[in-house]
Amino acid sequence: LPDPLQRARLASAVERLVGALGGARRGDILSFDYDPESGLTVSHNGEQTGRYPGLEFNRAVLGLWLGPAARPDERAALLGEVRAPA
């Protein structure tokens, strides 16, 4: 998170998320589901590992893959965009 104030506000949620997903390995399935009423629910291999209320944390987490700093090829794949081969 580039914004120091946002980083400070979300620090405890980020620490919880890292702890919850620290055992993730290649091939594991991580799911992120946002509901405006309950927040971001995170699951690891089908088992819920945490719930994080609020829109700000959801945007920060999904911004890793969909935000302006995300790799364009990964963002396009997640959004279902078809890219012509170079």
PDB file of N, CA, C and O in Angstrom, chain B, residues numbered from 101:
ATOM      1  N   LEU B 101       0.844  -1.180   0.000  1.00  0.00           N
ATOM      2  CA  LEU B 101       0.000   0.000   0.000  1.00  0.00           C
ATOM      3  C   LEU B 101       0.892   1.247   0.000  1.00  0.00           C
ATOM      4  O   LEU B 101       1.640   1.467   0.952  1.00  0.00           O
ATOM      5  N   PRO B 102       0.822   2.042  -1.029  1.00  0.00           N
ATOM      6  CA  PRO B 102       1.699   3.205  -1.121  1.00  0.00           C
ATOM      7  C   PRO B 102       1.342   4.344  -0.162  1.00  0.00           C
ATOM      8  O   PRO B 102       2.222   5.107   0.236  1.00  0.00           O
ATOM      9  N   ASP B 103       0.079   4.468   0.211  1.00  0.00           N
ATOM     10  CA  ASP B 103      -0.352   5.557   1.085  1.00  0.00           C
ATOM     11  C   ASP B 103      -0.086   5.181   2.542  1.00  0.00           C
ATOM     12  O   ASP B 103      -0.675   4.221   3.040  1.00  0.00           O
ATOM     13  N   PRO B 104       0.804   5.927   3.251  1.00  0.00           N
ATOM     14  CA  PRO B 104       1.144   5.572   4.640  1.00  0.00           C
ATOM     15  C   PRO B 104      -0.056   5.606   5.584  1.00  0.00           C
ATOM     16  O   PRO B 104      -0.125   4.799   6.511  1.00  0.00           O
ATOM     17  N   LEU B 105      -0.993   6.514   5.371  1.00  0.00           N
ATOM     18  CA  LEU B 105      -2.174   6.571   6.245  1.00  0.00           C
ATOM     19  C   LEU B 105      -3.054   5.352   6.040  1.00  0.00           C
ATOM     20  O   LEU B 105      -3.552   4.767   7.002  1.00  0.00           O
ATOM     21  N   GLN B 106      -3.246   4.967   4.780  1.00  0.00           N
ATOM     22  CA  GLN B 106      -4.039   3.771   4.502  1.00  0.00           C
ATOM     23  C   GLN B 106      -3.332   2.538   5.061  1.00  0.00           C
ATOM     24  O   GLN B 106      -3.974   1.659   5.635  1.00  0.00           O
ATOM     25  N   ARG B 107      -2.025   2.474   4.895  1.00  0.00           N
ATOM     26  CA  ARG B 107      -1.254   1.348   5.424  1.00  0.00           C
ATOM     27  C   ARG B 107      -1.449   1.226   6.931  1.00  0.00           C
ATOM     28  O   ARG B 107      -1.615   0.123   7.452  1.00  0.00           O
ATOM     29  N   ALA B 108      -1.430   2.349   7.624  1.00  0.00           N
ATOM     30  CA  ALA B 108      -1.613   2.338   9.079  1.00  0.00           C
ATOM     31  C   ALA B 108      -3.028   1.889   9.451  1.00  0.00           C
ATOM     32  O   ALA B 108      -3.211   1.116  10.392  1.00  0.00           O
ATOM     33  N   ARG B 109      -4.027   2.377   8.709  1.00  0.00           N
ATOM     34  CA  ARG B 109      -5.426   1.998   9.004  1.00  0.00           C
ATOM     35  C   ARG B 109      -5.665   0.507   8.788  1.00  0.00           C
ATOM     36  O   ARG B 109      -6.445  -0.113   9.511  1.00  0.00           O
ATOM     37  N   LEU B 110      -4.997  -0.063   7.799  1.00  0.00           N
ATOM     38  CA  LEU B 110      -5.267  -1.450   7.428  1.00  0.00           C
ATOM     39  C   LEU B 110      -4.236  -2.446   7.962  1.00  0.00           C
ATOM     40  O   LEU B 110      -4.318  -3.637   7.661  1.00  0.00           O
ATOM     41  N   ALA B 111      -3.279  -1.978   8.740  1.00  0.00           N
ATOM     42  CA  ALA B 111      -2.170  -2.824   9.191  1.00  0.00           C
ATOM     43  C   ALA B 111      -2.637  -4.091   9.905  1.00  0.00           C
ATOM     44  O   ALA B 111      -2.133  -5.177   9.620  1.00  0.00           O
ATOM     45  N   SER B 112      -3.576  -3.971  10.813  1.00  0.00           N
ATOM     46  CA  SER B 112      -3.985  -5.171  11.559  1.00  0.00           C
ATOM     47  C   SER B 112      -4.710  -6.160  10.648  1.00  0.00           C
ATOM     48  O   SER B 112      -4.531  -7.369  10.794  1.00  0.00           O
ATOM     49  N   ALA B 113      -5.520  -5.672   9.716  1.00  0.00           N
ATOM     50  CA  ALA B 113      -6.208  -6.567   8.781  1.00  0.00           C
ATOM     51  C   ALA B 113      -5.211  -7.245   7.859  1.00  0.00           C
ATOM     52  O   ALA B 113      -5.358  -8.428   7.554  1.00  0.00           O
ATOM     53  N   VAL B 114      -4.201  -6.517   7.413  1.00  0.00           N
ATOM     54  CA  VAL B 114      -3.170  -7.105   6.549  1.00  0.00           C
ATOM     55  C   VAL B 114      -2.420  -8.195   7.311  1.00  0.00           C
ATOM     56  O   VAL B 114      -2.164  -9.265   6.759  1.00  0.00           O
ATOM     57  N   GLU B 115      -2.067  -7.941   8.557  1.00  0.00           N
ATOM     58  CA  GLU B 115      -1.370  -8.944   9.366  1.00  0.00           C
ATOM     59  C   GLU B 115      -2.218 -10.195   9.551  1.00  0.00           C
ATOM     60  O   GLU B 115      -1.709 -11.313   9.477  1.00  0.00           O
ATOM     61  N   ARG B 116      -3.520 -10.004   9.794  1.00  0.00           N
ATOM     62  CA  ARG B 116      -4.427 -11.159   9.934  1.00  0.00           C
ATOM     63  C   ARG B 116      -4.495 -11.962   8.641  1.00  0.00           C
ATOM     64  O   ARG B 116      -4.470 -13.193   8.660  1.00  0.00           O
ATOM     65  N   LEU B 117      -4.584 -11.248   7.511  1.00  0.00           N
ATOM     66  CA  LEU B 117      -4.668 -11.934   6.220  1.00  0.00           C
ATOM     67  C   LEU B 117      -3.388 -12.711   5.934  1.00  0.00           C
ATOM     68  O   LEU B 117      -3.453 -13.866   5.513  1.00  0.00           O
ATOM     69  N   VAL B 118      -2.249 -12.110   6.151  1.00  0.00           N
ATOM     70  CA  VAL B 118      -0.971 -12.791   5.918  1.00  0.00           C
ATOM     71  C   VAL B 118      -0.868 -14.028   6.813  1.00  0.00           C
ATOM     72  O   VAL B 118      -0.420 -15.081   6.359  1.00  0.00           O
ATOM     73  N   GLY B 119      -1.272 -13.910   8.062  1.00  0.00           N
ATOM     74  CA  GLY B 119      -1.248 -15.058   8.963  1.00  0.00           C
ATOM     75  C   GLY B 119      -2.189 -16.162   8.513  1.00  0.00           C
ATOM     76  O   GLY B 119      -1.865 -17.345   8.613  1.00  0.00           O
ATOM     77  N   ALA B 120      -3.346 -15.771   8.021  1.00  0.00           N
ATOM     78  CA  ALA B 120      -4.337 -16.762   7.592  1.00  0.00           C
ATOM     79  C   ALA B 120      -3.903 -17.490   6.329  1.00  0.00           C
ATOM     80  O   ALA B 120      -4.250 -18.656   6.139  1.00  0.00           O
ATOM     81  N   LEU B 121      -3.153 -16.824   5.469  1.00  0.00           N
ATOM     82  CA  LEU B 121      -2.758 -17.429   4.194  1.00  0.00           C
ATOM     83  C   LEU B 121      -1.293 -17.838   4.160  1.00  0.00           C
ATOM     84  O   LEU B 121      -0.788 -18.257   3.119  1.00  0.00           O
ATOM     85  N   GLY B 122      -0.615 -17.721   5.284  1.00  0.00           N
ATOM     86  CA  GLY B 122       0.805 -18.034   5.338  1.00  0.00           C
ATOM     87  C   GLY B 122       1.159 -19.450   4.941  1.00  0.00           C
ATOM     88  O   GLY B 122       2.285 -19.701   4.512  1.00  0.00           O
ATOM     89  N   GLY B 123       0.235 -20.376   5.071  1.00  0.00           N
ATOM     90  CA  GLY B 123       0.502 -21.764   4.713  1.00  0.00           C
ATOM     91  C   GLY B 123       0.118 -22.097   3.284  1.00  0.00           C
ATOM     92  O   GLY B 123       0.149 -23.270   2.910  1.00  0.00           O
ATOM     93  N   ALA B 124      -0.242 -21.114   2.470  1.00  0.00           N
ATOM     94  CA  ALA B 124      -0.649 -21.380   1.092  1.00  0.00           C
ATOM     95  C   ALA B 124       0.534 -21.894   0.278  1.00  0.00           C
ATOM     96  O   ALA B 124       1.662 -21.420   0.418  1.00  0.00           O
ATOM     97  N   ARG B 125       0.252 -22.858  -0.561  1.00  0.00           N
ATOM     98  CA  ARG B 125       1.268 -23.474  -1.417  1.00  0.00           C
ATOM     99  C   ARG B 125       0.789 -23.439  -2.871  1.00  0.00           C
ATOM    100  O   ARG B 125      -0.399 -23.254  -3.139  1.00  0.00           O
ATOM    101  N   ARG B 126       1.713 -23.615  -3.788  1.00  0.00           N
ATOM    102  CA  ARG B 126       1.372 -23.680  -5.212  1.00  0.00           C
ATOM    103  C   ARG B 126       0.298 -24.752  -5.408  1.00  0.00           C
ATOM    104  O   ARG B 126       0.419 -25.871  -4.909  1.00  0.00           O
ATOM    105  N   GLY B 127      -0.744 -24.390  -6.137  1.00  0.00           N
ATOM    106  CA  GLY B 127      -1.841 -25.316  -6.396  1.00  0.00           C
ATOM    107  C   GLY B 127      -3.012 -25.160  -5.439  1.00  0.00           C
ATOM    108  O   GLY B 127      -4.100 -25.664  -5.718  1.00  0.00           O
ATOM    109  N   ASP B 128      -2.817 -24.473  -4.316  1.00  0.00           N
ATOM    110  CA  ASP B 128      -3.923 -24.209  -3.405  1.00  0.00           C
ATOM    111  C   ASP B 128      -4.907 -23.243  -4.059  1.00  0.00           C
ATOM    112  O   ASP B 128      -4.550 -22.496  -4.971  1.00  0.00           O
ATOM    113  N   ILE B 129      -6.128 -23.270  -3.588  1.00  0.00           N
ATOM    114  CA  ILE B 129      -7.160 -22.378  -4.115  1.00  0.00           C
ATOM    115  C   ILE B 129      -7.478 -21.322  -3.069  1.00  0.00           C
ATOM    116  O   ILE B 129      -7.916 -21.634  -1.961  1.00  0.00           O
ATOM    117  N   LEU B 130      -7.252 -20.071  -3.437  1.00  0.00           N
ATOM    118  CA  LEU B 130      -7.587 -18.943  -2.575  1.00  0.00           C
ATOM    119  C   LEU B 130      -8.786 -18.232  -3.179  1.00  0.00           C
ATOM    120  O   LEU B 130      -8.785 -17.902  -4.365  1.00  0.00           O
ATOM    121  N   SER B 131      -9.800 -17.996  -2.373  1.00  0.00           N
ATOM    122  CA  SER B 131     -11.013 -17.326  -2.845  1.00  0.00           C
ATOM    123  C   SER B 131     -11.225 -16.052  -2.050  1.00  0.00           C
ATOM    124  O   SER B 131     -11.064 -16.026  -0.830  1.00  0.00           O
ATOM    125  N   PHE B 132     -11.592 -14.995  -2.767  1.00  0.00           N
ATOM    126  CA  PHE B 132     -11.881 -13.698  -2.163  1.00  0.00           C
ATOM    127  C   PHE B 132     -13.264 -13.299  -2.613  1.00  0.00           C
ATOM    128  O   PHE B 132     -13.502 -13.114  -3.807  1.00  0.00           O
ATOM    129  N   ASP B 133     -14.187 -13.162  -1.666  1.00  0.00           N
ATOM    130  CA  ASP B 133     -15.577 -12.859  -1.991  1.00  0.00           C
ATOM    131  C   ASP B 133     -16.017 -11.640  -1.192  1.00  0.00           C
ATOM    132  O   ASP B 133     -15.960 -11.645   0.038  1.00  0.00           O
ATOM    133  N   TYR B 134     -16.453 -10.600  -1.889  1.00  0.00           N
ATOM    134  CA  TYR B 134     -16.869  -9.378  -1.201  1.00  0.00           C
ATOM    135  C   TYR B 134     -18.379  -9.248  -1.200  1.00  0.00           C
ATOM    136  O   TYR B 134     -19.030  -9.396  -2.234  1.00  0.00           O
ATOM    137  N   ASP B 135     -18.920  -8.973  -0.044  1.00  0.00           N
ATOM    138  CA  ASP B 135     -20.333  -8.667   0.137  1.00  0.00           C
ATOM    139  C   ASP B 135     -20.391  -7.341   0.886  1.00  0.00           C
ATOM    140  O   ASP B 135     -19.786  -7.218   1.951  1.00  0.00           O
ATOM    141  N   PRO B 136     -21.103  -6.345   0.359  1.00  0.00           N
ATOM    142  CA  PRO B 136     -21.125  -5.030   1.008  1.00  0.00           C
ATOM    143  C   PRO B 136     -21.577  -5.060   2.472  1.00  0.00           C
ATOM    144  O   PRO B 136     -21.162  -4.216   3.266  1.00  0.00           O
ATOM    145  N   GLU B 137     -22.414  -6.015   2.826  1.00  0.00           N
ATOM    146  CA  GLU B 137     -22.916  -6.064   4.199  1.00  0.00           C
ATOM    147  C   GLU B 137     -21.960  -6.767   5.161  1.00  0.00           C
ATOM    148  O   GLU B 137     -21.882  -6.400   6.334  1.00  0.00           O
ATOM    149  N   SER B 138     -21.235  -7.772   4.676  1.00  0.00           N
ATOM    150  CA  SER B 138     -20.380  -8.531   5.592  1.00  0.00           C
ATOM    151  C   SER B 138     -18.891  -8.302   5.357  1.00  0.00           C
ATOM    152  O   SER B 138     -18.074  -8.660   6.206  1.00  0.00           O
ATOM    153  N   GLY B 139     -18.527  -7.721   4.236  1.00  0.00           N
ATOM    154  CA  GLY B 139     -17.128  -7.455   3.948  1.00  0.00           C
ATOM    155  C   GLY B 139     -16.497  -8.520   3.077  1.00  0.00           C
ATOM    156  O   GLY B 139     -17.186  -9.258   2.375  1.00  0.00           O
ATOM    157  N   LEU B 140     -15.182  -8.589   3.132  1.00  0.00           N
ATOM    158  CA  LEU B 140     -14.402  -9.525   2.314  1.00  0.00           C
ATOM    159  C   LEU B 140     -14.241 -10.837   3.079  1.00  0.00           C
ATOM    160  O   LEU B 140     -13.737 -10.851   4.202  1.00  0.00           O
ATOM    161  N   THR B 141     -14.668 -11.925   2.469  1.00  0.00           N
ATOM    162  CA  THR B 141     -14.480 -13.246   3.039  1.00  0.00           C
ATOM    163  C   THR B 141     -13.371 -13.933   2.263  1.00  0.00           C
ATOM    164  O   THR B 141     -13.398 -13.964   1.033  1.00  0.00           O
ATOM    165  N   VAL B 142     -12.402 -14.480   2.968  1.00  0.00           N
ATOM    166  CA  VAL B 142     -11.268 -15.148   2.346  1.00  0.00           C
ATOM    167  C   VAL B 142     -11.325 -16.624   2.718  1.00  0.00           C
ATOM    168  O   VAL B 142     -11.530 -16.985   3.877  1.00  0.00           O
ATOM    169  N   SER B 143     -11.138 -17.472   1.700  1.00  0.00           N
ATOM    170  CA  SER B 143     -11.123 -18.920   1.915  1.00  0.00           C
ATOM    171  C   SER B 143      -9.863 -19.502   1.315  1.00  0.00           C
ATOM    172  O   SER B 143      -9.355 -19.025   0.301  1.00  0.00           O
ATOM    173  N   HIS B 144      -9.368 -20.548   1.966  1.00  0.00           N
ATOM    174  CA  HIS B 144      -8.169 -21.271   1.524  1.00  0.00           C
ATOM    175  C   HIS B 144      -8.571 -22.725   1.354  1.00  0.00           C
ATOM    176  O   HIS B 144      -8.910 -23.403   2.324  1.00  0.00           O
ATOM    177  N   ASN B 145      -8.531 -23.205   0.102  1.00  0.00           N
ATOM    178  CA  ASN B 145      -8.950 -24.574  -0.214  1.00  0.00           C
ATOM    179  C   ASN B 145     -10.354 -24.878   0.291  1.00  0.00           C
ATOM    180  O   ASN B 145     -10.611 -25.953   0.832  1.00  0.00           O
ATOM    181  N   GLY B 146     -11.256 -23.923   0.109  1.00  0.00           N
ATOM    182  CA  GLY B 146     -12.654 -24.109   0.466  1.00  0.00           C
ATOM    183  C   GLY B 146     -13.002 -23.853   1.922  1.00  0.00           C
ATOM    184  O   GLY B 146     -14.176 -23.896   2.288  1.00  0.00           O
ATOM    185  N   GLU B 147     -12.019 -23.591   2.750  1.00  0.00           N
ATOM    186  CA  GLU B 147     -12.266 -23.338   4.170  1.00  0.00           C
ATOM    187  C   GLU B 147     -12.091 -21.850   4.467  1.00  0.00           C
ATOM    188  O   GLU B 147     -11.044 -21.268   4.185  1.00  0.00           O
ATOM    189  N   GLN B 148     -13.127 -21.248   5.038  1.00  0.00           N
ATOM    190  CA  GLN B 148     -13.056 -19.817   5.343  1.00  0.00           C
ATOM    191  C   GLN B 148     -11.954 -19.552   6.364  1.00  0.00           C
ATOM    192  O   GLN B 148     -11.916 -20.172   7.426  1.00  0.00           O
ATOM    193  N   THR B 149     -11.058 -18.625   6.031  1.00  0.00           N
ATOM    194  CA  THR B 149      -9.956 -18.296   6.927  1.00  0.00           C
ATOM    195  C   THR B 149     -10.096 -16.925   7.557  1.00  0.00           C
ATOM    196  O   THR B 149      -9.377 -16.601   8.502  1.00  0.00           O
ATOM    197  N   GLY B 150     -11.012 -16.117   7.046  1.00  0.00           N
ATOM    198  CA  GLY B 150     -11.195 -14.807   7.652  1.00  0.00           C
ATOM    199  C   GLY B 150     -12.262 -13.984   6.977  1.00  0.00           C
ATOM    200  O   GLY B 150     -12.624 -14.204   5.821  1.00  0.00           O
ATOM    201  N   ARG B 151     -12.754 -13.024   7.741  1.00  0.00           N
ATOM    202  CA  ARG B 151     -13.723 -12.054   7.224  1.00  0.00           C
ATOM    203  C   ARG B 151     -13.223 -10.683   7.636  1.00  0.00           C
ATOM    204  O   ARG B 151     -12.849 -10.459   8.787  1.00  0.00           O
ATOM    205  N   TYR B 152     -13.222  -9.771   6.673  1.00  0.00           N
ATOM    206  CA  TYR B 152     -12.647  -8.448   6.865  1.00  0.00           C
ATOM    207  C   TYR B 152     -13.690  -7.407   6.469  1.00  0.00           C
ATOM    208  O   TYR B 152     -13.933  -7.208   5.279  1.00  0.00           O
ATOM    209  N   PRO B 153     -14.306  -6.744   7.436  1.00  0.00           N
ATOM    210  CA  PRO B 153     -15.344  -5.768   7.114  1.00  0.00           C
ATOM    211  C   PRO B 153     -14.765  -4.521   6.449  1.00  0.00           C
ATOM    212  O   PRO B 153     -13.599  -4.174   6.635  1.00  0.00           O
ATOM    213  N   GLY B 154     -15.602  -3.876   5.684  1.00  0.00           N
ATOM    214  CA  GLY B 154     -15.241  -2.595   5.096  1.00  0.00           C
ATOM    215  C   GLY B 154     -14.802  -2.677   3.651  1.00  0.00           C
ATOM    216  O   GLY B 154     -14.182  -3.651   3.223  1.00  0.00           O
ATOM    217  N   LEU B 155     -15.127  -1.657   2.921  1.00  0.00           N
ATOM    218  CA  LEU B 155     -14.796  -1.570   1.502  1.00  0.00           C
ATOM    219  C   LEU B 155     -13.314  -1.267   1.279  1.00  0.00           C
ATOM    220  O   LEU B 155     -12.727  -1.753   0.312  1.00  0.00           O
ATOM    221  N   GLU B 156     -12.705  -0.477   2.153  1.00  0.00           N
ATOM    222  CA  GLU B 156     -11.320  -0.065   1.940  1.00  0.00           C
ATOM    223  C   GLU B 156     -10.369  -1.258   1.868  1.00  0.00           C
ATOM    224  O   GLU B 156      -9.508  -1.303   0.989  1.00  0.00           O
ATOM    225  N   PHE B 157     -10.507  -2.212   2.766  1.00  0.00           N
ATOM    226  CA  PHE B 157      -9.624  -3.376   2.752  1.00  0.00           C
ATOM    227  C   PHE B 157      -9.876  -4.220   1.508  1.00  0.00           C
ATOM    228  O   PHE B 157      -8.933  -4.711   0.888  1.00  0.00           O
ATOM    229  N   ASN B 158     -11.136  -4.390   1.144  1.00  0.00           N
ATOM    230  CA  ASN B 158     -11.466  -5.134  -0.071  1.00  0.00           C
ATOM    231  C   ASN B 158     -10.783  -4.514  -1.284  1.00  0.00           C
ATOM    232  O   ASN B 158     -10.178  -5.225  -2.087  1.00  0.00           O
ATOM    233  N   ARG B 159     -10.876  -3.208  -1.420  1.00  0.00           N
ATOM    234  CA  ARG B 159     -10.251  -2.538  -2.567  1.00  0.00           C
ATOM    235  C   ARG B 159      -8.732  -2.703  -2.549  1.00  0.00           C
ATOM    236  O   ARG B 159      -8.112  -2.887  -3.597  1.00  0.00           O
ATOM    237  N   ALA B 160      -8.141  -2.639  -1.371  1.00  0.00           N
ATOM    238  CA  ALA B 160      -6.688  -2.783  -1.269  1.00  0.00           C
ATOM    239  C   ALA B 160      -6.247  -4.186  -1.679  1.00  0.00           C
ATOM    240  O   ALA B 160      -5.267  -4.340  -2.407  1.00  0.00           O
ATOM    241  N   VAL B 161      -6.962  -5.204  -1.217  1.00  0.00           N
ATOM    242  CA  VAL B 161      -6.595  -6.583  -1.538  1.00  0.00           C
ATOM    243  C   VAL B 161      -6.810  -6.859  -3.023  1.00  0.00           C
ATOM    244  O   VAL B 161      -5.915  -7.373  -3.693  1.00  0.00           O
ATOM    245  N   LEU B 162      -7.981  -6.523  -3.536  1.00  0.00           N
ATOM    246  CA  LEU B 162      -8.244  -6.796  -4.947  1.00  0.00           C
ATOM    247  C   LEU B 162      -7.391  -5.928  -5.860  1.00  0.00           C
ATOM    248  O   LEU B 162      -7.145  -6.290  -7.011  1.00  0.00           O
ATOM    249  N   GLY B 163      -6.941  -4.788  -5.354  1.00  0.00           N
ATOM    250  CA  GLY B 163      -6.066  -3.925  -6.127  1.00  0.00           C
ATOM    251  C   GLY B 163      -4.734  -4.577  -6.440  1.00  0.00           C
ATOM    252  O   GLY B 163      -4.061  -4.186  -7.393  1.00  0.00           O
ATOM    253  N   LEU B 164      -4.343  -5.571  -5.644  1.00  0.00           N
ATOM    254  CA  LEU B 164      -3.107  -6.294  -5.927  1.00  0.00           C
ATOM    255  C   LEU B 164      -3.157  -6.933  -7.313  1.00  0.00           C
ATOM    256  O   LEU B 164      -2.149  -6.986  -8.017  1.00  0.00           O
ATOM    257  N   TRP B 165      -4.341  -7.418  -7.699  1.00  0.00           N
ATOM    258  CA  TRP B 165      -4.493  -8.106  -8.977  1.00  0.00           C
ATOM    259  C   TRP B 165      -5.211  -7.273 -10.033  1.00  0.00           C
ATOM    260  O   TRP B 165      -5.046  -7.499 -11.232  1.00  0.00           O
ATOM    261  N   LEU B 166      -6.011  -6.304  -9.576  1.00  0.00           N
ATOM    262  CA  LEU B 166      -6.821  -5.546 -10.529  1.00  0.00           C
ATOM    263  C   LEU B 166      -6.475  -4.066 -10.588  1.00  0.00           C
ATOM    264  O   LEU B 166      -6.977  -3.361 -11.464  1.00  0.00           O
ATOM    265  N   GLY B 167      -5.646  -3.578  -9.699  1.00  0.00           N
ATOM    266  CA  GLY B 167      -5.310  -2.159  -9.627  1.00  0.00           C
ATOM    267  C   GLY B 167      -4.276  -1.743 -10.654  1.00  0.00           C
ATOM    268  O   GLY B 167      -3.780  -2.569 -11.420  1.00  0.00           O
ATOM    269  N   PRO B 168      -3.952  -0.455 -10.667  1.00  0.00           N
ATOM    270  CA  PRO B 168      -3.014   0.078 -11.661  1.00  0.00           C
ATOM    271  C   PRO B 168      -1.601  -0.496 -11.565  1.00  0.00           C
ATOM    272  O   PRO B 168      -0.871  -0.480 -12.557  1.00  0.00           O
ATOM    273  N   ALA B 169      -1.198  -0.998 -10.407  1.00  0.00           N
ATOM    274  CA  ALA B 169       0.147  -1.553 -10.265  1.00  0.00           C
ATOM    275  C   ALA B 169       0.203  -3.042 -10.614  1.00  0.00           C
ATOM    276  O   ALA B 169       1.280  -3.638 -10.640  1.00  0.00           O
ATOM    277  N   ALA B 170      -0.955  -3.635 -10.880  1.00  0.00           N
ATOM    278  CA  ALA B 170      -0.997  -5.061 -11.215  1.00  0.00           C
ATOM    279  C   ALA B 170      -0.399  -5.308 -12.593  1.00  0.00           C
ATOM    280  O   ALA B 170      -0.415  -4.436 -13.461  1.00  0.00           O
ATOM    281  N   ARG B 171       0.125  -6.507 -12.774  1.00  0.00           N
ATOM    282  CA  ARG B 171       0.663  -6.864 -14.095  1.00  0.00           C
ATOM    283  C   ARG B 171      -0.487  -6.901 -15.100  1.00  0.00           C
ATOM    284  O   ARG B 171      -1.503  -7.547 -14.841  1.00  0.00           O
ATOM    285  N   PRO B 172      -0.348  -6.223 -16.237  1.00  0.00           N
ATOM    286  CA  PRO B 172      -1.443  -6.149 -17.219  1.00  0.00           C
ATOM    287  C   PRO B 172      -1.949  -7.516 -17.685  1.00  0.00           C
ATOM    288  O   PRO B 172      -3.153  -7.687 -17.877  1.00  0.00           O
ATOM    289  N   ASP B 173      -1.056  -8.491 -17.870  1.00  0.00           N
ATOM    290  CA  ASP B 173      -1.497  -9.802 -18.332  1.00  0.00           C
ATOM    291  C   ASP B 173      -2.328 -10.521 -17.276  1.00  0.00           C
ATOM    292  O   ASP B 173      -3.303 -11.196 -17.608  1.00  0.00           O
ATOM    293  N   GLU B 174      -1.950 -10.382 -16.003  1.00  0.00           N
ATOM    294  CA  GLU B 174      -2.725 -11.009 -14.932  1.00  0.00           C
ATOM    295  C   GLU B 174      -4.077 -10.333 -14.767  1.00  0.00           C
ATOM    296  O   GLU B 174      -5.094 -11.006 -14.602  1.00  0.00           O
ATOM    297  N   ARG B 175      -4.090  -9.004 -14.812  1.00  0.00           N
ATOM    298  CA  ARG B 175      -5.344  -8.260 -14.697  1.00  0.00           C
ATOM    299  C   ARG B 175      -6.289  -8.658 -15.826  1.00  0.00           C
ATOM    300  O   ARG B 175      -7.470  -8.907 -15.580  1.00  0.00           O
ATOM    301  N   ALA B 176      -5.792  -8.721 -17.051  1.00  0.00           N
ATOM    302  CA  ALA B 176      -6.620  -9.080 -18.203  1.00  0.00           C
ATOM    303  C   ALA B 176      -7.193 -10.488 -18.050  1.00  0.00           C
ATOM    304  O   ALA B 176      -8.366 -10.720 -18.343  1.00  0.00           O
ATOM    305  N   ALA B 177      -6.363 -11.426 -17.592  1.00  0.00           N
ATOM    306  CA  ALA B 177      -6.837 -12.805 -17.414  1.00  0.00           C
ATOM    307  C   ALA B 177      -7.929 -12.874 -16.352  1.00  0.00           C
ATOM    308  O   ALA B 177      -8.932 -13.562 -16.544  1.00  0.00           O
ATOM    309  N   LEU B 178      -7.752 -12.185 -15.256  1.00  0.00           N
ATOM    310  CA  LEU B 178      -8.766 -12.208 -14.188  1.00  0.00           C
ATOM    311  C   LEU B 178     -10.074 -11.548 -14.613  1.00  0.00           C
ATOM    312  O   LEU B 178     -11.148 -11.925 -14.146  1.00  0.00           O
ATOM    313  N   LEU B 179      -9.975 -10.570 -15.493  1.00  0.00           N
ATOM    314  CA  LEU B 179     -11.172  -9.882 -15.976  1.00  0.00           C
ATOM    315  C   LEU B 179     -11.784 -10.573 -17.190  1.00  0.00           C
ATOM    316  O   LEU B 179     -12.815 -10.134 -17.699  1.00  0.00           O
ATOM    317  N   GLY B 180     -11.154 -11.653 -17.658  1.00  0.00           N
ATOM    318  CA  GLY B 180     -11.676 -12.387 -18.789  1.00  0.00           C
ATOM    319  C   GLY B 180     -11.458 -11.702 -20.121  1.00  0.00           C
ATOM    320  O   GLY B 180     -12.153 -11.994 -21.094  1.00  0.00           O
ATOM    321  N   GLU B 181     -10.508 -10.804 -20.172  1.00  0.00           N
ATOM    322  CA  GLU B 181     -10.216 -10.100 -21.410  1.00  0.00           C
ATOM    323  C   GLU B 181      -9.356 -10.985 -22.304  1.00  0.00           C
ATOM    324  O   GLU B 181      -8.424 -11.644 -21.844  1.00  0.00           O
ATOM    325  N   VAL B 182      -9.685 -10.985 -23.575  1.00  0.00           N
ATOM    326  CA  VAL B 182      -8.916 -11.758 -24.546  1.00  0.00           C
ATOM    327  C   VAL B 182      -7.926 -10.800 -25.197  1.00  0.00           C
ATOM    328  O   VAL B 182      -8.303  -9.743 -25.704  1.00  0.00           O
ATOM    329  N   ARG B 183      -6.665 -11.185 -25.175  1.00  0.00           N
ATOM    330  CA  ARG B 183      -5.622 -10.366 -25.775  1.00  0.00           C
ATOM    331  C   ARG B 183      -5.075 -11.076 -27.003  1.00  0.00           C
ATOM    332  O   ARG B 183      -4.851 -12.286 -26.994  1.00  0.00           O
ATOM    333  N   ALA B 184      -4.868 -10.309 -28.043  1.00  0.00           N
ATOM    334  CA  ALA B 184      -4.283 -10.868 -29.255  1.00  0.00           C
ATOM    335  C   ALA B 184      -2.816 -11.175 -28.997  1.00  0.00           C
ATOM    336  O   ALA B 184      -2.134 -10.409 -28.317  1.00  0.00           O
ATOM    337  N   PRO B 185      -2.323 -12.287 -29.532  1.00  0.00           N
ATOM    338  CA  PRO B 185      -0.908 -12.607 -29.346  1.00  0.00           C
ATOM    339  C   PRO B 185      -0.020 -11.530 -29.969  1.00  0.00           C
ATOM    340  O   PRO B 185      -0.368 -10.943 -30.993  1.00  0.00           O
ATOM    341  N   ALA B 186       1.104 -11.284 -29.353  1.00  0.00           N
ATOM    342  CA  ALA B 186       2.023 -10.243 -29.845  1.00  0.00           C
ATOM    343  C   ALA B 186       2.820 -10.719 -31.028  1.00  0.00           C
ATOM    344  O   ALA B 186       3.637  -9.970 -31.564  1.00  0.00           O
TER     345      ALA B 186
END
